[in-house]
Every structure is written in C-alpha cells, then in structure tokens.
Amino acid sequence: MRRGMIALNPMAGESPSMESFCEQLRHLKNEGLLDELCVVSVVHKSYFPFSSEVYRERQGEIIKDIKQSLASGLHERIPYREIQVLEAPTSTDEDVVRTIGKWIFKKRTNFLILGVDSNQSLAHGAVGGVPSTASFLSPVPLLAINVGVSPEEEFNGPPTVLLTVDASEPPSLRALRRFAKIVAPLQPRIQLLHVLRKRKLLGPRLRPVANFDKARRVLIETSQQLQNFGIECTMDIVKEQRSVAHTIVNYAEKNNIWIAAVTSPVRDIKHRLLWGSTTHSLLGHLKCPLLVLRTS
C-alpha cells in the first residue's frame, strides 16, 4: 500500500488553487504513484482571534468546522480516507512539521504531500514556510506540488522523471533504493542530471565544487546503483546558468519532466542561513512536482 499524507492549511478548503492541486494529485494517483490518500491539517491557538480560554471552550467546534471546510474544498475532486486536524505545541513551522511527522509515523505513510504556490515568492536562502521546513525535516519523502499549473501543462508526453545529483554530496544507496521504489509504478524514462556549479568567491575553500570528471564518475556510479534496483537511466551534465535551481527549472521545462527529484541532507538552521538551499529555491520556481528524499 502506497499511502500519501496530504498536509493542508486549515483554510485551504477556501482556496481557488485547490482544484489544480487535486487535479495534479489525481493524475499521479491514476498513474500508480499512490494507492491511498489521507488528509491532515495543523492548528495552534495563536491562529485564532480570541483568547486561549475561548479557544479551549470552542476547540471541538473549531476542529469540526475546519474538517467540513477541507472536505468541501476537496469535494469529489480526489478520493481520500480521512481528514484529521492536529494541534501543534507552538505555531513555528518546525513544530507544525514535527506534529505532522508524528502523525505520518502513526499512519505508516510513504509520502508527505504539500501544495506550493509559485506566485508567492520564496527568497533564496530564507528560512520559513512549512514547505521549506518540510523539505529539511520531513521523515518521509516530500512531494511538493505547484498549485499554479494544471496537469495539461505539465503531464504531456511519456512519463519522465529527473533525478538531480550533486557530485559533492551524492545520494546514498538508501535514497536511491527508495527513489527506485517510488517511481517504478510510473514506468518512466529516468534522466540523471548534474549541474556544474560556477566557482564563487571562497567557494572552493568552504563549499566543494565538482569538476566534469568527478561529476561524470558520480553519475555513472549512480546509474549503476539504480540498475541494481531495476531502473535504467540516461545521464546529462550541464553548466550552471544564473543559479543551480534556475538551471534545473529550465532543464525540466525543456525536457517535459513530470517529476523532478532531489536528495537533500539534513540541515540545521545555521547551515540554511549561511548557504540557503537549491531545494528551497526549486520549491518557489519549479512547475512540475518536486520529490525530496533524504540522503541518509
């Protein structure tokens, strides 16, 4: 059973983007990526314009209203098993994601699924927002869906999945095994991609930059490991344009990519503040769904 957990904002049922989100998710479900869907939303008392005492008195009524709103928004657009509303200990994004993470383990979920609005600018390197936080902290693969596009726009042509590989931090065997298991039902064409980074000031000393030979060697090793899991793929190496994220976005659009996958090591807040994140930037600009997997 391939179960996905859809995490929705408590007000998501009233959003006009719900239709696009459900259409894209239904398309991927029909193609075999998922078997069953559950829905979760998280609240905190600070979200509501009344005192803690009033919130406690009305908590049952509030949760019931949120469930009804989400059910109305989902309507018959996509089948789901249940809707659950949880309460986070604080309103921080990290506590919201951790609250969802505990529910994910309880429900034996394979994916966390979030909608991302491409019209809301995500500044490179900024820390904040549940999608960005989940890309670092989700205990299971994260599938981020751009609610600003339609399936007709993205899912044209045969299924094609892009796996971006950072030669300086190549995906672990565990991540590749999970990737192969996830995409296998789509029977897609797999494209491995490495973006040769530009050498920036202090970059060679503080952040390693792989050369072409190393990138090629890592891609070949990754391809061989995927073959052991029954996945055949092709490889490509391109030079960084304005940024690594911008290069990946352009590549995905030109090659009609259905899903772009990245592997992301666990990062603490200091690391994110210092370097930012390619994954974070992709969340704000990539049109096709983004699959984020841990490297460890």
QUITABEL-V128525 format. One record per helix or strand of 2 or more residues. SS is the DSSP state (helix for helix, strand for strand). FROM is the first residue (numbers start at 1). LEN is the number of residues. If there is no record, write none. Layout:
BEGIN
ss=<SS,SS>
from=<FROM,FROM>
len=<LEN,LEN>
END
This chain:
BEGIN
ss=<strand,helix,helix,strand,helix,helix,strand,helix,strand,helix,strand,helix,strand,helix,helix,strand,helix,helix,strand,helix,strand,helix,helix,strand>
from=<3,12,18,36,45,52,83,93,111,130,141,151,160,167,173,189,203,212,233,244,259,269,278,289>
len=<5,3,13,8,3,23,5,14,6,8,6,4,5,3,14,8,4,17,7,11,6,7,8,6>
END
